Amino acid sequence: MELPPRPKLFDFHGVSMTNYFTGNWDNVQNFQARPDDILIATYPKAGTTWVSYILDLLYFGQTDPEHQRPIFEKVPFLELLIPLYPPGVEVLDNLTTSPRLIKTHLPVQLLPKSFWEQNCRIVYVARNAKDSAVSYFHFDRMNQTQPEPGDWNNFLQRFMDGKMVFGSWYDHVTGWWEKKQTHSKIFYEDMVEDTRRELDRLCSFLGLSPSAEKKEQVRGGVQFVYFL
């Protein structure tokens, strides 16, 4: 089967985007958040899936009968609109778990206003720009829903110029940084260095008091295996 052409970048309210994230824009902007929703916000390739697994295990654990469902179904991608899958907004509206765990890569200025109106808890994950760029490059090489990455030198220049899906790494991180007084901010590198410490900080922010055994189960369940 012939693959669809890769999407093209275009300017969208001052941010480089593709139709996969703007094609359902009115419904995204009109999305009705709930007070107990928890939003996981990141620039792409900054540990979104890692933190999604952590929160899923903290709230629902491995005893959840639906635990084996893929993470993208349990933590829907708010703005995503791709062929063969229901829109992220629709998946969220049909989600029966509470709280709802929600993923977004939107820069702070494009986030639907209902998240602020409902005073939702927001966890923002940031990652070193150099590592983000490398991970983003390899992701784009294998993902046909992303623009053509080209060679590394051209890709890196585009990354530094902010000509990436979801725009500039610098603008994204600094825009969300201004919200750090009222929302939790996690650094990917801190999670790698001391997952237990960052898990404690995350639980404190979310108002959770899991047992030491539960936290160790979560930590063990989301560890990476490194081969040297």
MIDOSE-1310 file (N, C-alpha, C; in nm, 2 decimals, decimal comma, always signed):
residues 228
melp	+0,08/-0,12/+0,00/+0,00/+0,00/+0,00/+0,09/+0,12/+0,00; +0,05/+0,22/-0,09/+0,13/+0,34/-0,10/+0,11/+0,43/+0,02; +0,22/+0,48/+0,08/+0,21/+0,56/+0,20/+0,16/+0,70/+0,16; +0,08/+0,77/+0,24/+0,04/+0,91/+0,21/+0,17/+1,00/+0,21
prpk	+0,16/+1,11/+0,14/+0,28/+1,20/+0,14/+0,30/+1,26/+0,28; +0,42/+1,29/+0,31/+0,45/+1,36/+0,43/+0,39/+1,50/+0,44; +0,34/+1,54/+0,55/+0,28/+1,68/+0,56/+0,38/+1,79/+0,54; +0,33/+1,91/+0,51/+0,41/+2,02/+0,49/+0,39/+2,12/+0,61
lfdf	+0,49/+2,18/+0,66/+0,48/+2,28/+0,76/+0,41/+2,41/+0,71; +0,34/+2,47/+0,80/+0,29/+2,60/+0,76/+0,27/+2,68/+0,89; +0,27/+2,81/+0,88/+0,26/+2,90/+0,99/+0,11/+2,90/+1,04; +0,10/+2,88/+1,17/-0,04/+2,87/+1,23/-0,03/+2,96/+1,36
hgvs	-0,09/+3,08/+1,36/-0,09/+3,17/+1,47/+0,06/+3,19/+1,52; +0,15/+3,20/+1,43/+0,29/+3,22/+1,47/+0,37/+3,10/+1,50; +0,31/+2,98/+1,49/+0,38/+2,85/+1,53/+0,38/+2,76/+1,41; +0,49/+2,70/+1,38/+0,49/+2,60/+1,27/+0,41/+2,47/+1,31
mtny	+0,32/+2,44/+1,22/+0,23/+2,32/+1,25/+0,20/+2,24/+1,12; +0,13/+2,13/+1,13/+0,08/+2,06/+1,02/-0,07/+2,03/+1,04; -0,13/+1,99/+0,94/-0,28/+1,96/+0,95/-0,32/+1,85/+1,05; -0,22/+1,77/+1,08/-0,25/+1,66/+1,17/-0,28/+1,72/+1,31
ftgn	-0,24/+1,84/+1,34/-0,26/+1,90/+1,47/-0,35/+2,03/+1,46; -0,39/+2,07/+1,34/-0,48/+2,19/+1,33/-0,61/+2,16/+1,26; -0,62/+2,04/+1,21/-0,74/+2,01/+1,13/-0,87/+2,00/+1,21; -0,86/+1,99/+1,34/-0,98/+1,98/+1,42/-0,98/+2,10/+1,52
wdnv	-0,93/+2,21/+1,48/-0,89/+2,32/+1,57/-1,01/+2,38/+1,65; -1,12/+2,40/+1,59/-1,24/+2,45/+1,66/-1,28/+2,36/+1,77; -1,28/+2,23/+1,75/-1,32/+2,14/+1,86/-1,21/+2,13/+1,97; -1,08/+2,15/+1,93/-0,98/+2,15/+2,03/-0,99/+2,27/+2,12
qnfq	-1,01/+2,39/+2,05/-1,02/+2,51/+2,13/-1,15/+2,52/+2,22; -1,25/+2,45/+2,17/-1,38/+2,44/+2,25/-1,38/+2,33/+2,35; -1,27/+2,25/+2,36/-1,27/+2,14/+2,45/-1,30/+2,18/+2,59; -1,38/+2,11/+2,66/-1,42/+2,14/+2,80/-1,34/+2,06/+2,90
arpd	-1,25/+2,12/+2,96/-1,17/+2,05/+3,06/-1,25/+2,04/+3,19; -1,21/+1,95/+3,27/-1,28/+1,93/+3,40/-1,18/+1,96/+3,51; -1,23/+2,00/+3,63/-1,14/+2,04/+3,74/-1,04/+1,94/+3,78; -1,07/+1,81/+3,76/-0,98/+1,70/+3,81/-0,89/+1,65/+3,69
dili	-0,90/+1,71/+3,57/-0,82/+1,67/+3,46/-0,67/+1,70/+3,49; -0,58/+1,61/+3,45/-0,44/+1,64/+3,46/-0,38/+1,64/+3,32; -0,32/+1,75/+3,29/-0,26/+1,77/+3,16/-0,11/+1,75/+3,16; -0,06/+1,67/+3,07/+0,09/+1,64/+3,06/+0,13/+1,72/+2,93
atyp	+0,20/+1,83/+2,95/+0,24/+1,92/+2,84/+0,39/+1,91/+2,82; +0,43/+1,89/+2,69/+0,57/+1,89/+2,66/+0,60/+1,94/+2,52; +0,72/+1,98/+2,49/+0,77/+1,99/+2,36/+0,79/+1,85/+2,31; +0,78/+1,82/+2,18/+0,79/+1,68/+2,13/+0,93/+1,62/+2,17
kagt	+0,93/+1,49/+2,21/+1,05/+1,41/+2,24/+1,11/+1,46/+2,37; +1,03/+1,49/+2,47/+1,08/+1,54/+2,60/+1,04/+1,45/+2,71; +0,99/+1,33/+2,69/+0,96/+1,24/+2,80/+0,81/+1,23/+2,82; +0,73/+1,26/+2,72/+0,58/+1,26/+2,74/+0,53/+1,12/+2,78
twvs	+0,57/+1,02/+2,70/+0,53/+0,89/+2,73/+0,57/+0,84/+2,86; +0,69/+0,87/+2,90/+0,75/+0,83/+3,03/+0,66/+0,88/+3,14; +0,63/+1,01/+3,14/+0,55/+1,07/+3,25/+0,40/+1,02/+3,24; +0,36/+0,99/+3,12/+0,22/+0,94/+3,10/+0,21/+0,80/+3,17
yild	+0,31/+0,72/+3,15/+0,31/+0,59/+3,22/+0,31/+0,60/+3,37; +0,39/+0,70/+3,42/+0,40/+0,72/+3,57/+0,27/+0,76/+3,62; +0,20/+0,86/+3,56/+0,08/+0,90/+3,61/-0,03/+0,79/+3,60; -0,03/+0,72/+3,49/-0,13/+0,61/+3,48/-0,11/+0,51/+3,59
llyf	+0,02/+0,47/+3,62/+0,04/+0,38/+3,73/+0,00/+0,43/+3,86; +0,03/+0,56/+3,89/+0,00/+0,62/+4,02/-0,15/+0,62/+4,04; -0,23/+0,66/+3,94/-0,37/+0,67/+3,96/-0,45/+0,54/+3,94; -0,40/+0,46/+3,85/-0,49/+0,34/+3,82/-0,42/+0,21/+3,84
gqtd	-0,28/+0,21/+3,84/-0,21/+0,09/+3,88/-0,22/-0,03/+3,78; -0,16/-0,13/+3,81/-0,16/-0,25/+3,72/-0,28/-0,34/+3,75; -0,36/-0,30/+3,85/-0,48/-0,38/+3,88/-0,60/-0,34/+3,79; -0,58/-0,22/+3,73/-0,68/-0,17/+3,64/-0,71/-0,28/+3,53
pehq	-0,84/-0,33/+3,51/-0,87/-0,43/+3,41/-0,83/-0,39/+3,27; -0,82/-0,26/+3,25/-0,78/-0,21/+3,12/-0,64/-0,17/+3,11; -0,56/-0,22/+3,20/-0,42/-0,18/+3,21/-0,34/-0,21/+3,08; -0,38/-0,32/+3,01/-0,30/-0,36/+2,89/-0,34/-0,27/+2,77
rpif	-0,43/-0,18/+2,78/-0,46/-0,10/+2,67/-0,34/-0,01/+2,64; -0,31/+0,02/+2,52/-0,20/+0,11/+2,48/-0,21/+0,25/+2,55; -0,09/+0,30/+2,58/-0,09/+0,43/+2,65/-0,16/+0,54/+2,58; -0,16/+0,54/+2,44/-0,22/+0,65/+2,37/-0,37/+0,64/+2,38
ekvp	-0,43/+0,53/+2,42/-0,57/+0,53/+2,45/-0,60/+0,57/+2,59; -0,51/+0,54/+2,69/-0,53/+0,58/+2,82/-0,50/+0,72/+2,85; -0,40/+0,78/+2,77/-0,37/+0,92/+2,78/-0,38/+0,98/+2,65; -0,50/+1,02/+2,60/-0,52/+1,07/+2,47/-0,45/+1,20/+2,44
flel	-0,42/+1,21/+2,31/-0,34/+1,32/+2,25/-0,44/+1,43/+2,21; -0,46/+1,53/+2,29/-0,57/+1,63/+2,27/-0,59/+1,68/+2,13; -0,48/+1,73/+2,06/-0,49/+1,80/+1,94/-0,48/+1,71/+1,81; -0,45/+1,58/+1,84/-0,42/+1,49/+1,73/-0,54/+1,46/+1,64
lipl	-0,52/+1,46/+1,51/-0,62/+1,42/+1,41/-0,55/+1,35/+1,29; -0,55/+1,22/+1,29/-0,48/+1,14/+1,19/-0,58/+1,04/+1,13; -0,56/+1,00/+1,01/-0,65/+0,90/+0,95/-0,65/+0,77/+1,03; -0,77/+0,70/+1,02/-0,79/+0,57/+1,08/-0,80/+0,57/+1,23
yppg	-0,79/+0,69/+1,30/-0,81/+0,70/+1,44/-0,91/+0,81/+1,47; -0,98/+0,79/+1,58/-1,07/+0,90/+1,62/-1,00/+1,02/+1,67; -1,05/+1,14/+1,65/-0,98/+1,26/+1,70/-0,95/+1,26/+1,85; -0,84/+1,32/+1,89/-0,81/+1,31/+2,03/-0,92/+1,37/+2,12
vevl	-0,98/+1,48/+2,08/-1,09/+1,54/+2,15/-1,21/+1,43/+2,17; -1,24/+1,36/+2,07/-1,34/+1,26/+2,08/-1,31/+1,15/+2,18; -1,18/+1,10/+2,17/-1,14/+1,00/+2,26/-1,15/+1,05/+2,41; -1,11/+1,17/+2,43/-1,12/+1,23/+2,57/-1,26/+1,24/+2,61
dnlt	-1,35/+1,28/+2,53/-1,49/+1,30/+2,56/-1,55/+1,17/+2,60; -1,50/+1,06/+2,54/-1,55/+0,92/+2,57/-1,48/+0,85/+2,68; -1,38/+0,91/+2,74/-1,29/+0,85/+2,84/-1,37/+0,84/+2,97; -1,37/+0,72/+3,03/-1,45/+0,69/+3,15/-1,36/+0,70/+3,28
tspr	-1,23/+0,71/+3,27/-1,15/+0,71/+3,38/-1,15/+0,85/+3,45; -1,13/+0,86/+3,57/-1,12/+0,99/+3,64/-1,01/+0,98/+3,75; -0,91/+1,07/+3,74/-0,91/+1,19/+3,65/-0,87/+1,15/+3,51; -0,90/+1,23/+3,42/-0,86/+1,21/+3,28/-0,71/+1,26/+3,27
likt	-0,63/+1,17/+3,21/-0,49/+1,21/+3,19/-0,48/+1,25/+3,04; -0,43/+1,37/+3,01/-0,44/+1,43/+2,88/-0,30/+1,47/+2,83; -0,26/+1,44/+2,71/-0,14/+1,47/+2,65/-0,15/+1,59/+2,56; -0,06/+1,68/+2,56/-0,05/+1,79/+2,46/+0,09/+1,83/+2,43
hlpv	+0,11/+1,88/+2,31/+0,24/+1,94/+2,27/+0,22/+2,09/+2,24; +0,10/+2,14/+2,26/+0,07/+2,28/+2,23/+0,15/+2,38/+2,31; +0,20/+2,48/+2,25/+0,27/+2,59/+2,32/+0,16/+2,65/+2,41; +0,21/+2,72/+2,52/+0,11/+2,77/+2,62/+0,01/+2,86/+2,57
qllp	+0,04/+2,94/+2,47/-0,06/+3,04/+2,42/-0,17/+2,98/+2,34; -0,15/+2,85/+2,29/-0,25/+2,78/+2,21/-0,34/+2,68/+2,29; -0,31/+2,67/+2,42/-0,39/+2,58/+2,50/-0,53/+2,62/+2,52; -0,63/+2,53/+2,50/-0,77/+2,57/+2,52/-0,79/+2,64/+2,66
ksfw	-0,87/+2,75/+2,66/-0,88/+2,83/+2,78/-0,95/+2,76/+2,89; -1,03/+2,65/+2,86/-1,10/+2,58/+2,97/-1,00/+2,52/+3,07; -0,88/+2,49/+3,03/-0,78/+2,43/+3,13/-0,74/+2,54/+3,23; -0,74/+2,66/+3,19/-0,71/+2,77/+3,29/-0,83/+2,80/+3,37
eqnc	-0,95/+2,80/+3,31/-1,07/+2,83/+3,38/-1,10/+2,73/+3,49; -1,07/+2,60/+3,46/-1,10/+2,49/+3,55/-0,98/+2,47/+3,65; -0,88/+2,55/+3,64/-0,76/+2,54/+3,72/-0,70/+2,40/+3,73; -0,69/+2,34/+3,61/-0,64/+2,20/+3,61/-0,50/+2,19/+3,65
rivy	-0,46/+2,08/+3,70/-0,32/+2,05/+3,73/-0,25/+2,02/+3,60; -0,14/+2,09/+3,58/-0,06/+2,07/+3,46/+0,08/+2,03/+3,49; +0,13/+1,93/+3,43/+0,27/+1,88/+3,45/+0,34/+1,91/+3,32; +0,44/+2,00/+3,32/+0,52/+2,03/+3,21/+0,66/+1,96/+3,22
varn	+0,69/+1,89/+3,11/+0,82/+1,82/+3,11/+0,91/+1,89/+3,01; +1,03/+1,93/+3,05/+1,13/+1,99/+2,96/+1,25/+1,90/+2,95; +1,32/+1,91/+2,84/+1,44/+1,82/+2,81/+1,54/+1,91/+2,74; +1,67/+1,88/+2,77/+1,78/+1,95/+2,71/+1,76/+1,96/+2,56
akds	+1,79/+2,08/+2,50/+1,76/+2,10/+2,36/+1,84/+2,01/+2,27; +1,96/+1,98/+2,30/+2,04/+1,90/+2,22/+1,99/+1,76/+2,21; +1,95/+1,70/+2,32/+1,89/+1,57/+2,32/+1,76/+1,57/+2,25; +1,68/+1,67/+2,28/+1,55/+1,68/+2,21/+1,57/+1,68/+2,06
avsy	+1,66/+1,76/+2,01/+1,69/+1,77/+1,87/+1,72/+1,63/+1,81; +1,81/+1,56/+1,87/+1,86/+1,43/+1,82/+1,74/+1,33/+1,82; +1,66/+1,33/+1,93/+1,55/+1,24/+1,94/+1,44/+1,27/+1,83; +1,42/+1,40/+1,81/+1,32/+1,45/+1,72/+1,36/+1,41/+1,57
fhfd	+1,49/+1,42/+1,55/+1,54/+1,39/+1,41/+1,51/+1,24/+1,38; +1,55/+1,15/+1,47/+1,52/+1,01/+1,45/+1,37/+0,97/+1,45; +1,30/+1,04/+1,53/+1,15/+1,03/+1,52/+1,10/+1,06/+1,39; +1,14/+1,18/+1,33/+1,09/+1,22/+1,20/+1,13/+1,13/+1,09
rmnq	+1,25/+1,07/+1,10/+1,30/+0,98/+1,00/+1,20/+0,86/+0,99; +1,14/+0,81/+1,10/+1,06/+0,69/+1,09/+0,91/+0,71/+1,09; +0,87/+0,84/+1,11/+0,73/+0,87/+1,12/+0,68/+0,95/+1,00; +0,60/+0,88/+0,92/+0,55/+0,94/+0,80/+0,45/+1,05/+0,82
tqpe	+0,40/+1,07/+0,94/+0,31/+1,18/+0,97/+0,38/+1,31/+1,00; +0,51/+1,30/+1,00/+0,60/+1,42/+1,02/+0,65/+1,47/+0,89; +0,69/+1,60/+0,88/+0,75/+1,65/+0,76/+0,89/+1,57/+0,73; +0,93/+1,57/+0,61/+1,05/+1,51/+0,57/+1,17/+1,58/+0,65
pgdw	+1,25/+1,50/+0,72/+1,35/+1,56/+0,80/+1,47/+1,60/+0,73; +1,50/+1,54/+0,61/+1,63/+1,58/+0,54/+1,75/+1,52/+0,61; +1,86/+1,58/+0,58/+1,98/+1,53/+0,65/+2,00/+1,60/+0,78; +2,09/+1,55/+0,87/+2,10/+1,60/+1,00/+2,14/+1,75/+1,00
nnfl	+2,23/+1,80/+0,92/+2,27/+1,94/+0,92/+2,15/+2,03/+0,89; +2,07/+2,00/+0,79/+1,96/+2,08/+0,76/+1,85/+2,07/+0,87; +1,83/+1,95/+0,92/+1,73/+1,94/+1,03/+1,77/+2,02/+1,15; +1,90/+2,02/+1,19/+1,95/+2,09/+1,31/+1,93/+2,24/+1,29
qrfm	+1,95/+2,29/+1,16/+1,93/+2,43/+1,14/+1,78/+2,47/+1,15; +1,70/+2,38/+1,10/+1,55/+2,40/+1,12/+1,51/+2,40/+1,26; +1,57/+2,31/+1,34/+1,54/+2,30/+1,48/+1,58/+2,44/+1,55; +1,70/+2,48/+1,52/+1,74/+2,61/+1,58/+1,66/+2,73/+1,54
dgkm	+1,61/+2,72/+1,41/+1,53/+2,83/+1,36/+1,38/+2,82/+1,41; +1,35/+2,71/+1,48/+1,21/+2,70/+1,52/+1,11/+2,65/+1,42; +1,17/+2,60/+1,30/+1,08/+2,55/+1,20/+1,05/+2,40/+1,21; +0,99/+2,37/+1,32/+0,95/+2,24/+1,36/+0,80/+2,23/+1,39
vfgs	+0,75/+2,11/+1,38/+0,61/+2,10/+1,43/+0,60/+2,13/+1,57; +0,51/+2,22/+1,61/+0,50/+2,28/+1,74/+0,60/+2,39/+1,77; +0,67/+2,43/+1,66/+0,75/+2,56/+1,67/+0,88/+2,54/+1,74; +0,92/+2,65/+1,79/+1,06/+2,67/+1,85/+1,06/+2,60/+1,99
wydh	+1,17/+2,52/+2,01/+1,19/+2,46/+2,14/+1,21/+2,57/+2,25; +1,28/+2,67/+2,21/+1,31/+2,78/+2,31/+1,18/+2,85/+2,35; +1,10/+2,89/+2,25/+0,97/+2,96/+2,28/+0,88/+2,87/+2,36; +0,87/+2,74/+2,33/+0,79/+2,65/+2,39/+0,82/+2,64/+2,54
vtgw	+0,95/+2,61/+2,57/+1,00/+2,60/+2,71/+0,98/+2,73/+2,79; +1,03/+2,84/+2,73/+1,02/+2,96/+2,80/+0,87/+3,01/+2,82; +0,79/+2,98/+2,73/+0,65/+3,02/+2,74/+0,58/+2,94/+2,86; +0,61/+2,81/+2,87/+0,55/+2,74/+2,98/+0,63/+2,77/+3,11
wekk	+0,75/+2,81/+3,10/+0,83/+2,84/+3,23/+0,76/+2,94/+3,31; +0,70/+3,04/+3,24/+0,63/+3,15/+3,31/+0,52/+3,10/+3,40; +0,47/+2,98/+3,37/+0,36/+2,92/+3,45/+0,41/+2,83/+3,57; +0,54/+2,83/+3,59/+0,60/+2,73/+3,68/+0,56/+2,76/+3,83
qths	+0,51/+2,88/+3,86/+0,48/+2,91/+4,00/+0,34/+2,84/+4,03; +0,26/+2,82/+3,94/+0,13/+2,76/+3,96/+0,11/+2,61/+3,91; +0,21/+2,57/+3,83/+0,21/+2,44/+3,77/+0,34/+2,36/+3,79; +0,34/+2,23/+3,79/+0,46/+2,16/+3,81/+0,55/+2,15/+3,69
kify	+0,68/+2,16/+3,70/+0,77/+2,15/+3,59/+0,87/+2,05/+3,62; +0,89/+1,95/+3,53/+0,98/+1,84/+3,55/+1,09/+1,85/+3,44; +1,21/+1,82/+3,48/+1,32/+1,81/+3,38/+1,35/+1,66/+3,35; +1,35/+1,63/+3,23/+1,38/+1,49/+3,18/+1,51/+1,44/+3,25
edmv	+1,61/+1,53/+3,25/+1,74/+1,49/+3,30/+1,73/+1,46/+3,45; +1,65/+1,53/+3,53/+1,63/+1,50/+3,67/+1,56/+1,37/+3,69; +1,47/+1,34/+3,60/+1,40/+1,21/+3,61/+1,50/+1,09/+3,59; +1,60/+1,11/+3,50/+1,70/+1,01/+3,47/+1,79/+1,00/+3,59
edtr	+1,83/+1,11/+3,65/+1,93/+1,12/+3,76/+1,87/+1,05/+3,88; +1,75/+1,09/+3,92/+1,69/+1,04/+4,04/+1,54/+1,03/+4,03; +1,49/+0,91/+3,98/+1,35/+0,90/+3,95/+1,27/+0,90/+4,08; +1,32/+0,84/+4,19/+1,25/+0,84/+4,32/+1,23/+0,98/+4,37
reld	+1,33/+1,07/+4,36/+1,31/+1,21/+4,41/+1,21/+1,28/+4,33; +1,21/+1,27/+4,20/+1,12/+1,34/+4,11/+0,98/+1,28/+4,13; +0,97/+1,15/+4,15/+0,84/+1,09/+4,18/+0,77/+1,15/+4,30; +0,86/+1,17/+4,41/+0,81/+1,23/+4,53/+0,76/+1,37/+4,51
rlcs	+0,83/+1,45/+4,43/+0,79/+1,58/+4,39/+0,66/+1,58/+4,32; +0,65/+1,49/+4,23/+0,52/+1,48/+4,15/+0,40/+1,45/+4,23; +0,42/+1,35/+4,32/+0,31/+1,31/+4,41/+0,27/+1,43/+4,50; +0,37/+1,50/+4,55/+0,34/+1,62/+4,63/+0,26/+1,72/+4,56
flgl	+0,29/+1,75/+4,43/+0,22/+1,84/+4,35/+0,08/+1,80/+4,33; +0,06/+1,67/+4,30/-0,07/+1,61/+4,27/-0,16/+1,58/+4,39; -0,10/+1,60/+4,51/-0,17/+1,57/+4,64/-0,19/+1,42/+4,66; -0,10/+1,34/+4,61/-0,11/+1,20/+4,63/-0,02/+1,15/+4,74
spsa	-0,06/+1,05/+4,81/+0,02/+0,99/+4,92/+0,03/+0,84/+4,91; +0,09/+0,79/+4,80/+0,11/+0,65/+4,79/+0,21/+0,59/+4,89; +0,19/+0,46/+4,92/+0,29/+0,40/+5,01/+0,42/+0,39/+4,94; +0,52/+0,37/+5,03/+0,66/+0,35/+4,97/+0,66/+0,23/+4,88
ekke	+0,59/+0,13/+4,91/+0,58/+0,01/+4,82/+0,52/+0,04/+4,69; +0,41/+0,12/+4,69/+0,34/+0,16/+4,56/+0,44/+0,25/+4,48; +0,51/+0,34/+4,54/+0,60/+0,43/+4,46/+0,71/+0,35/+4,40; +0,76/+0,25/+4,48/+0,87/+0,16/+4,42/+0,82/+0,08/+4,31
qvrg	+0,69/+0,03/+4,31/+0,63/-0,04/+4,20/+0,62/+0,05/+4,08; +0,58/+0,17/+4,10/+0,57/+0,27/+3,99/+0,71/+0,29/+3,93; +0,81/+0,32/+4,02/+0,94/+0,35/+3,97/+1,00/+0,23/+3,89; +0,98/+0,11/+3,94/+1,03/-0,01/+3,88/+0,96/-0,03/+3,75
gvqf	+0,83/+0,01/+3,74/+0,75/-0,02/+3,62/+0,78/+0,07/+3,50; +0,86/+0,18/+3,53/+0,88/+0,28/+3,42/+1,03/+0,30/+3,39; +1,11/+0,21/+3,45/+1,26/+0,23/+3,43/+1,30/+0,18/+3,29; +1,40/+0,25/+3,24/+1,46/+0,22/+3,11/+1,57/+0,11/+3,14
vyfl	+1,60/+0,03/+3,04/+1,71/-0,06/+3,05/+1,82/-0,01/+2,95; +1,93/+0,01/+3,00/+2,04/+0,06/+2,92/+2,14/-0,05/+2,89; +2,19/-0,06/+2,77/+2,29/-0,16/+2,73/+2,41/-0,08/+2,70; +2,52/-0,10/+2,77/+2,64/-0,03/+2,75/+2,74/-0,11/+2,66
